[in-house]
Amino acid sequence: MDQLVLDLTPTPLPAFDNFLAERNREVITALTADDGERFIYLWGEPGSGKTHLLQAWIAHAERLGRASIYLDGQREHLPDFAREASFIAVDHVDDLAPDDQITLFSFYNSLKESGEGRLLMAGRKPPMAAAVRDDLRTRLGWGLVLEVKALSDEDKLAALRTHAANRQLQVADDVFRYLLTHWRRDLSSLIAMLDMLDRYSLALRRPITVPLVKNVLQTATAPDS
């Protein structure tokens, strides 16, 4: 099999209606409430869907015509101009640089003083266990704090089966189980890989089987967490 270059480009902004919410209905309710809590902090293990929820929240705000911005603490510094948005989402709070922690603290104060706008954040740990400044740690617990519960393997298998059926793919369960143990375990990465396998199975005129998956994964590089 020739070397394959996988183009795992970012998918469009996620939405609430494509998030498996069986274990997280309280979270969805809080994020979509018209008169909900203005300060919300989500925490949960990597791959539980926090980034999906933050981006879905921003997409929801944009549909409402609100000025909004999504910021990733792993990949960028927090710009001071972000305080001008009425909906601010800050992902990977645990990874904020010291200066960015100060900036996030100032976002809190600006929103609190203005009495308007909303701030949604996410991290791996609950507020009191977050590896941030003491004053910011206190702010993280100011509003509503919710745990995002990870999907079980059976939940992921069910989602992969549904996605395959929607694309009219014939995929055996051993393929899905192989992906769960040899590829990234978050659902968005699993679905992206399934779509990629569909493309290569068509190009190679081969069914999607475990041997094909093994060959494809040898050339694939998972995107950063």
C-alpha positions in Angstrom: 0.0 0.0 0.0 1.4 3.4 -1.0 2.2 5.9 1.7 -1.0 7.9 2.4 -1.1 11.5 3.6 -4.1 12.0 5.8 -5.6 15.5 5.7 -7.3 15.6 9.1 -8.4 19.2 8.8 -10.6 20.8 11.5 -14.3 20.1 11.1 -16.8 23.0 11.1 -17.8 24.4 14.4 -19.6 21.8 16.4 -23.3 22.2 17.4 -25.3 21.2 20.4 -27.4 18.9 18.2 -24.5 16.7 17.2 -23.2 16.3 20.8 -24.1 13.0 22.5 -25.7 14.5 25.6 -27.1 11.4 27.3 -24.9 11.9 30.3 -24.6 15.7 30.0 -28.1 17.0 29.6 -27.7 19.4 32.6 -24.7 20.9 30.8 -26.6 21.5 27.6 -29.5 23.0 29.5 -27.2 25.4 31.3 -25.5 26.5 28.1 -28.6 27.1 26.1 -30.7 28.8 28.8 -31.7 32.4 27.8 -31.4 33.7 31.3 -28.8 31.3 32.5 -25.7 31.7 34.7 -23.3 34.3 33.3 -20.2 32.5 34.5 -19.8 28.8 33.8 -16.8 26.5 34.3 -16.8 23.1 32.7 -14.3 20.4 33.8 -13.7 16.8 32.8 -11.1 14.4 31.4 -9.5 15.0 28.0 -11.8 13.7 25.2 -15.0 14.2 27.2 -16.2 16.9 24.7 -15.5 20.2 26.5 -14.0 21.8 23.4 -17.0 20.7 21.3 -19.3 22.3 23.9 -17.4 25.6 24.0 -17.4 25.9 20.2 -21.0 24.9 20.0 -21.8 27.6 22.5 -20.0 30.2 20.4 -21.8 29.0 17.3 -25.1 29.3 19.2 -24.2 32.9 20.3 -23.4 33.8 16.7 -26.8 32.6 15.5 -28.3 34.9 18.1 -26.3 37.8 16.7 -24.0 38.2 19.7 -20.4 39.3 19.4 -18.5 36.2 20.5 -15.0 34.7 20.6 -13.4 31.3 21.2 -9.9 31.3 22.7 -7.7 28.2 23.2 -5.3 28.5 26.1 -3.2 25.7 24.7 -2.5 27.5 21.4 -2.8 31.2 21.8 -2.4 34.2 24.2 -5.6 35.8 25.3 -6.0 39.1 23.5 -7.1 42.1 25.6 -9.7 43.1 22.9 -11.6 39.9 23.6 -13.3 41.7 26.5 -15.3 43.6 23.9 -17.2 40.4 23.0 -20.4 39.7 24.9 -19.9 35.9 24.8 -16.3 34.7 25.6 -15.2 31.1 25.7 -11.8 30.2 27.1 -10.7 26.6 26.6 -7.8 24.7 28.4 -7.7 27.1 31.3 -5.2 24.8 33.0 -2.7 25.6 30.3 -2.8 29.4 30.4 0.5 31.2 30.7 0.9 33.4 33.8 0.1 36.6 31.8 -2.9 35.0 30.3 -4.2 34.0 33.7 -4.1 37.7 34.6 -6.0 38.6 31.4 -8.7 36.0 32.2 -9.0 37.4 35.7 -9.5 40.9 34.2 -12.3 39.4 31.9 -14.1 38.3 35.0 -13.9 41.7 36.6 -14.9 43.6 33.4 -18.0 41.4 32.9 -18.9 41.6 36.6 -18.7 45.4 36.6 -20.6 45.8 33.3 -23.5 43.5 34.4 -23.6 42.1 30.8 -22.0 39.4 28.8 -21.2 35.8 29.5 -18.0 33.8 30.1 -17.6 30.1 29.5 -14.4 28.2 30.5 -13.1 24.7 30.5 -10.3 22.8 32.2 -9.3 19.3 33.2 -9.8 19.8 36.9 -12.5 21.3 39.2 -11.8 24.9 40.2 -10.1 24.2 43.5 -7.7 21.7 41.9 -6.9 23.8 38.8 -3.2 24.7 38.4 -3.8 28.5 38.2 -3.2 31.5 40.3 -5.1 31.6 43.7 -7.2 34.6 42.7 -8.2 33.1 39.4 -8.9 29.7 41.0 -11.4 31.5 43.2 -13.0 33.2 40.2 -13.4 29.8 38.4 -15.8 28.8 41.2 -17.8 32.0 41.2 -20.6 30.8 38.9 -21.9 27.5 37.8 -19.4 24.6 37.9 -20.4 21.5 35.9 -18.5 18.2 35.2 -18.6 17.0 31.6 -18.9 13.3 31.8 -17.0 11.2 29.2 -18.8 8.8 26.9 -18.5 5.2 27.6 -17.0 2.9 25.0 -20.5 1.5 24.3 -21.7 5.1 23.7 -18.9 5.7 21.3 -19.5 2.4 19.5 -23.2 3.3 19.1 -22.3 6.7 17.7 -19.8 5.2 15.2 -22.5 2.7 14.1 -25.0 5.5 13.6 -22.5 7.6 11.7 -21.5 4.7 9.5 -25.2 3.9 8.8 -25.9 7.5 7.9 -23.1 7.3 5.3 -24.3 3.9 4.1 -21.1 2.2 5.1 -20.8 -1.5 5.8 -18.4 -1.6 8.8 -18.0 -4.6 11.1 -17.8 -4.0 14.9 -14.3 -5.3 15.0 -13.2 -2.3 13.0 -14.9 0.1 15.5 -13.3 -1.7 18.4 -9.9 -1.6 16.8 -10.2 2.2 16.3 -11.1 2.6 20.0 -7.9 0.9 21.1 -5.5 2.2 18.5 -6.6 5.7 17.7 -7.5 8.8 19.7 -10.5 7.9 21.9 -12.5 11.2 21.7 -15.5 10.9 19.5 -14.7 13.7 17.0 -11.3 12.1 16.2 -12.9 8.7 15.8 -15.6 10.0 13.4 -13.0 12.0 11.4 -11.0 8.8 11.0 -14.0 6.8 10.0 -14.7 9.4 7.3 -11.1 9.2 6.2 -11.4 5.4 6.0 -14.4 5.7 3.8 -12.5 7.9 1.3 -9.5 5.5 1.2 -11.7 2.4 0.9 -13.3 4.0 -2.2 -10.0 5.0 -3.7 -8.4 1.6 -3.1 -11.6 -0.3 -3.9 -11.3 -2.2 -0.7 -13.8 -2.7 2.1 -13.2 -1.1 5.5 -11.6 -3.9 7.4 -9.1 -4.2 10.3 -6.1 -4.8 7.9 -7.0 -1.6 6.0 -7.3 0.3 9.2 -3.9 -0.9 10.3 -2.3 0.3 7.1 -4.0 3.7 7.3 -3.1 4.3 10.9 0.5 3.6 10.2 0.5 6.8 8.1 -1.8 8.9 10.2 -0.8 11.4 12.8 -3.4 12.3 15.3 -4.0 16.0 15.8 -2.9 17.5 19.1 -5.2 17.2 22.1 
